């Protein structure tokens, strides 16, 4: 789960979306890496592409800001 990732340049600016993802929506290999959780948080580009999965919401916002992206929460 802890892999370095270079975020692509965002065509429509630097906004990314953060949302909670239930583990049942994710592939088995991801669920096996986090057996003690029931959800993760995803960072998505404006086109909907999932850029990252992290353990909690705060970490998703920190990750986005560290990559000079502006996170927005999605419910």
N, C-alpha and C positions, 0 to 999 in steps of 0.2 A: 504494500500500500504506500510505502514511502519511496516514491520514485521522483527524480527530478524531471520537470516538464517545462519546456519552453513554450509559453503561450503564443499563439499566432497573433500577428498584428490585426487589430480590429478595424474592419473597413468603415463601420458606422460610428467611430469614436472609441471610447475606452470603457463603455458600460458593459458589465456582466451581471448576470442574475444568479441569486443564491436561493436554493429551495431544498426543503427536506425531502429525502427519498427513502421510502420504506424498503427494507432489505428484500422483501418479496418481489420487488420490481427489478432486482439486480441478478446477474448470472451467479450460478453456484460458486464459481471460483472466487468471486468477491465476497459472498456470504461466508465462505469458509475462513477468510482472513480476519473477520470480525465477529466471531461467534457470540460475544458478550453484548452486542448491540442489536437494537431493533430498527435503527435507521442511521443514515449518513446524511451529509449535506453535499449537494452538487453545486458546482460553479458552471454556469452555462453562458456561451457567447450569445450575441443578439440573434444569431441565426438558429439558436436552439441546440447547437453542438455542445455536448457535455465536455468540459475542459478538465475538470478535476472532481474527485470525491474525497471528502475529508470527514473526520470524526464528529466535529461539532460546528455550529453556526458561526461562532466567534472565529474559529480557525479559517473558515471559508472567507470571511471578510478580511482577515489579516493576509491571507494568501493573495487575494485579489489586489489589495493595496500594495503589497510588496512587489507586485508585477505591474504597478502603475495603472491599474484598472479601477474603475469606480463601481463597487458592488451595490446592487439594489435587491432588496428582499422580495421574493415571490411567494405568495401563499397558496 
